[in-house]
Amino acid sequence: MTEVFRALALQAGAKIMEVYESDDFDIRSKSDNSPVTAADEAADALISAGIRAAFPDMVLVTEEQSDTHQVRGNTFVIVDPLDGTKEFIKRRGDFTVNIAYVENGVPIRGVVYAPARKRLFYTDADGQSVEESGAHSVDKIGPTAPIHVAKPDNQGLVVVASKSHRDQATDDYINKYALKDSASAGSSLKFCLVATGEADLYPRLGRTMEWDTAAGHAVLSGAGGQVVRFDDHTTLAYGKPDYANPFFIAYAPGVELKAP
């Protein structure tokens, strides 16, 4: 599963970069008024075909295929072929390919690939999260290094928040903590920054869907981190009826979480 997810993410990333590096590309609005481009659709088609060929009996849910949203159950593969479309459109680089396997409501395998940033994260067969360096060849796995969350200092935390969706409520919550540094990033990269120890805390007080978070959640879990609901600090679960997430907090254990 890890090898299939990795290869499909890299192939989709190549398709996305073809569009990203072109002189111009069309932008359309979906029914929820969110933007979609040819890159989203090409990546979705490639990944979906690959998943269905490799795992024909596996339930598949993808952002770009609304018919898959009617699927019910808590064990499935879930895909966001291009997370961070707004970052993609603005050519800011913080966009990712996300593929995850959810078992009994828990994302246990995931790959997050940021093609413009040349960063590739995934969970290996043992559930340990790694970052792969090198050329990111589809056919040959490059050097990998295990990643781990940092040991946080509650007197000086590093927080990362959304680049495109940050608001006053998020800032008010962040200001409850003693901070050493604050950074903005797009897409599921924020989970990965906590997973590598580059940040300690990522609060999200805004709408997200399970395909936005599952792969990053898996990578963070495999690095020793946690993702909990914002309201009651219970673990964020998957397979919800509409695939919509509540507000949540991703963090390194040891962070003294503040009440809402």
C-alpha positions as CSV (number, residue, x, y, z in Angstrom):
1,M,0.0,0.0,0.0
2,T,2.8,2.4,0.9
3,E,4.6,1.9,-2.4
4,V,1.3,2.3,-4.4
5,F,0.3,5.5,-2.6
6,R,3.8,6.9,-3.0
7,A,4.0,6.2,-6.7
8,L,0.6,7.6,-7.4
9,A,1.3,10.8,-5.4
10,L,4.5,11.3,-7.4
11,Q,2.8,10.7,-10.7
12,A,0.0,13.1,-9.8
13,G,2.5,15.7,-8.6
14,A,4.2,15.6,-12.0
15,K,0.8,16.2,-13.7
16,I,0.1,19.1,-11.3
17,M,3.4,20.7,-12.0
18,E,2.8,20.6,-15.7
19,V,-0.2,22.8,-15.2
20,Y,1.5,24.9,-12.5
21,E,4.4,25.8,-14.7
22,S,2.3,26.6,-17.8
23,D,1.7,30.2,-18.8
24,D,-2.0,30.1,-17.9
25,F,-4.7,27.7,-16.8
26,D,-8.5,27.8,-16.4
27,I,-10.1,28.2,-13.0
28,R,-13.7,27.2,-12.4
29,S,-15.9,27.1,-9.3
30,K,-17.5,24.0,-7.9
31,S,-21.0,23.8,-6.4
32,D,-19.6,25.0,-3.0
33,N,-17.9,27.9,-4.8
34,S,-14.4,26.5,-4.1
35,P,-12.0,26.7,-7.0
36,V,-11.0,23.8,-9.2
37,T,-8.4,23.6,-12.0
38,A,-7.3,21.1,-14.7
39,A,-4.6,20.0,-12.3
40,D,-7.1,18.9,-9.6
41,E,-9.0,16.9,-12.2
42,A,-6.0,15.3,-13.9
43,A,-4.5,14.3,-10.5
44,D,-7.8,12.9,-9.3
45,A,-8.3,10.8,-12.4
46,L,-4.8,9.4,-12.2
47,I,-4.9,8.5,-8.5
48,S,-8.4,7.1,-8.7
49,A,-7.5,4.8,-11.6
50,G,-4.4,3.6,-9.8
51,I,-6.2,2.9,-6.5
52,R,-9.0,1.0,-8.3
53,A,-6.5,-1.1,-10.2
54,A,-4.3,-1.9,-7.2
55,F,-7.1,-2.3,-4.7
56,P,-10.3,-3.2,-6.6
57,D,-12.3,-4.1,-3.5
58,M,-11.3,-1.1,-1.5
59,V,-13.8,1.7,-0.9
60,L,-12.5,4.9,-2.5
61,V,-13.6,8.5,-1.6
62,T,-12.1,11.5,-3.4
63,E,-12.8,15.2,-3.2
64,E,-13.4,15.7,-6.9
65,Q,-15.9,12.8,-7.4
66,S,-19.1,13.8,-5.7
67,D,-20.6,10.4,-6.3
68,T,-18.0,8.8,-3.9
69,H,-19.2,11.1,-1.1
70,Q,-22.3,9.0,-0.7
71,V,-20.2,6.0,0.4
72,R,-20.8,4.9,4.0
73,G,-18.4,3.1,6.3
74,N,-15.3,3.7,8.4
75,T,-12.7,1.8,6.4
76,F,-11.7,3.3,3.0
77,V,-9.0,5.1,1.0
78,I,-9.5,8.9,0.8
79,V,-7.9,11.2,-1.6
80,D,-7.4,15.0,-2.0
81,P,-5.6,15.2,-5.3
82,L,-4.6,18.8,-4.8
83,D,-5.0,20.3,-1.4
84,G,-4.3,24.0,-1.4
85,T,-5.8,25.0,-4.7
86,K,-5.8,28.6,-3.6
87,E,-2.1,28.4,-3.0
88,F,-1.7,26.7,-6.4
89,I,-3.6,29.4,-8.2
90,K,-1.6,32.1,-6.6
91,R,1.6,30.1,-7.4
92,R,2.7,30.1,-3.8
93,G,3.9,26.5,-3.8
94,D,2.2,25.3,-0.6
95,F,0.0,22.7,-2.2
96,T,0.0,18.9,-1.7
97,V,-1.2,15.6,-3.0
98,N,-2.9,13.5,-0.3
99,I,-3.7,9.8,-0.2
100,A,-4.7,8.0,3.0
101,Y,-6.0,4.7,4.2
102,V,-8.6,4.9,7.0
103,E,-9.3,1.8,9.1
104,N,-12.1,1.7,11.6
105,G,-12.2,5.5,11.6
106,V,-8.5,6.0,12.1
107,P,-6.1,7.2,9.3
108,I,-3.2,4.6,9.6
109,R,-1.4,5.1,6.3
110,G,-0.8,8.3,4.4
111,V,1.3,10.1,1.9
112,V,1.7,13.9,1.6
113,Y,3.6,15.1,-1.4
114,A,4.4,18.8,-2.0
115,P,5.8,18.8,-5.5
116,A,6.7,22.5,-5.7
117,R,8.5,22.3,-2.3
118,K,10.0,19.0,-3.2
119,R,9.0,17.4,0.1
120,L,7.6,13.9,0.4
121,F,6.3,12.4,3.6
122,Y,4.6,9.1,4.2
123,T,4.0,6.3,6.7
124,D,6.0,3.1,6.1
125,A,4.8,-0.5,6.5
126,D,5.4,-0.3,10.2
127,G,3.4,2.9,10.7
128,Q,6.5,5.0,11.2
129,S,6.4,8.3,9.3
130,V,9.4,9.2,7.2
131,E,10.5,12.0,4.9
132,E,12.1,10.9,1.6
133,S,14.9,13.0,0.1
134,G,16.6,12.7,-3.3
135,A,15.1,12.8,-6.7
136,H,11.7,11.4,-5.8
137,S,11.7,8.9,-8.6
138,V,8.5,6.9,-9.2
139,D,10.5,3.8,-9.8
140,K,13.1,4.0,-7.0
141,I,12.7,5.0,-3.4
142,G,15.3,7.4,-2.3
143,P,16.9,7.9,1.1
144,T,14.4,8.1,3.9
145,A,14.7,9.4,7.5
146,P,12.2,8.8,10.3
147,I,10.5,11.9,11.5
148,H,9.4,12.7,15.0
149,V,7.5,15.5,16.8
150,A,9.6,17.8,18.9
151,K,9.5,18.0,22.7
152,P,7.6,21.2,23.2
153,D,8.5,24.0,25.5
154,N,5.2,25.5,26.7
155,Q,7.0,28.7,27.5
156,G,7.9,29.1,23.9
157,L,5.9,27.2,21.4
158,V,6.1,27.3,17.6
159,V,2.7,27.5,16.1
160,V,1.7,27.1,12.4
161,A,-1.6,28.2,11.0
162,S,-3.4,28.4,7.7
163,K,-2.1,30.9,5.1
164,S,-5.4,31.3,3.3
165,H,-8.0,30.8,6.0
166,R,-6.5,32.5,9.1
167,D,-9.0,34.6,11.0
168,Q,-9.5,36.5,14.2
169,A,-10.9,33.5,16.1
170,T,-7.7,31.6,15.2
171,D,-5.5,34.4,16.3
172,D,-7.4,34.7,19.6
173,Y,-6.9,31.1,20.3
174,I,-3.2,31.1,19.4
175,N,-2.7,34.1,21.7
176,K,-3.6,31.9,24.7
177,Y,-0.2,30.3,24.3
178,A,3.3,31.5,25.1
179,L,4.9,31.6,21.6
180,K,8.5,31.5,20.4
181,D,7.5,31.8,16.8
182,S,4.5,31.7,14.5
183,A,4.4,30.7,10.9
184,S,1.9,30.4,8.1
185,A,1.7,27.5,5.6
186,G,-0.8,26.2,3.2
187,S,-2.5,22.8,2.7
188,S,-1.7,19.6,4.7
189,L,2.0,20.8,5.0
190,K,1.0,22.1,8.4
191,F,0.5,18.6,9.7
192,C,3.9,17.7,8.4
193,L,5.7,20.7,10.0
194,V,4.4,19.4,13.3
195,A,5.4,15.9,12.4
196,T,9.0,16.9,11.7
197,G,9.3,19.1,14.8
198,E,9.4,22.3,12.8
199,A,6.2,23.4,14.7
200,D,4.5,22.3,17.9
201,L,0.9,23.2,17.3
202,Y,-1.6,23.6,14.5
203,P,-5.1,24.8,15.4
204,R,-7.8,24.9,12.7
205,L,-10.9,26.9,13.5
206,G,-12.5,26.6,10.1
207,R,-14.2,24.2,7.7
208,T,-12.3,21.2,6.5
209,M,-13.2,17.9,5.0
210,E,-11.8,14.5,5.8
211,W,-9.9,14.3,2.5
212,D,-8.1,17.6,3.5
213,T,-6.8,16.1,6.7
214,A,-6.6,12.3,6.6
215,A,-3.1,11.9,5.0
216,G,-1.6,14.6,7.2
217,H,-3.2,13.1,10.2
218,A,-1.7,9.7,9.4
219,V,1.8,11.2,8.9
220,L,1.6,13.2,12.2
221,S,0.4,10.1,14.1
222,G,3.2,8.1,12.7
223,A,5.6,10.7,14.0
224,G,4.2,10.6,17.5
225,G,1.7,13.5,17.2
226,Q,-2.0,13.8,17.8
227,V,-5.1,15.4,16.2
228,V,-8.1,16.1,18.4
229,R,-11.4,17.9,18.2
230,F,-11.2,21.6,19.2
231,D,-14.3,21.4,21.4
232,D,-13.6,18.5,23.7
233,H,-10.0,17.3,22.8
234,T,-11.2,13.8,21.8
235,T,-9.4,12.2,18.9
236,L,-10.6,13.3,15.5
237,A,-12.5,10.4,13.9
238,Y,-13.1,9.6,10.2
239,G,-16.1,8.1,8.3
240,K,-18.5,10.9,9.4
241,P,-21.8,11.0,7.5
242,D,-20.9,14.1,5.4
243,Y,-17.1,13.8,5.7
244,A,-17.0,17.2,7.3
245,N,-14.6,17.8,10.2
246,P,-15.2,19.8,13.3
247,F,-12.6,22.4,14.3
248,F,-9.5,20.6,15.5
249,I,-6.0,20.9,16.9
250,A,-2.9,19.0,15.7
251,Y,0.0,19.0,18.1
252,A,3.0,17.4,19.7
253,P,2.3,15.6,22.9
254,G,3.5,17.7,25.8
255,V,1.7,20.8,24.5
256,E,-0.6,22.0,27.3
257,L,-3.8,22.5,25.3
258,K,-5.9,25.5,26.2
259,A,-9.7,25.3,26.5
260,P,-11.7,26.8,23.6
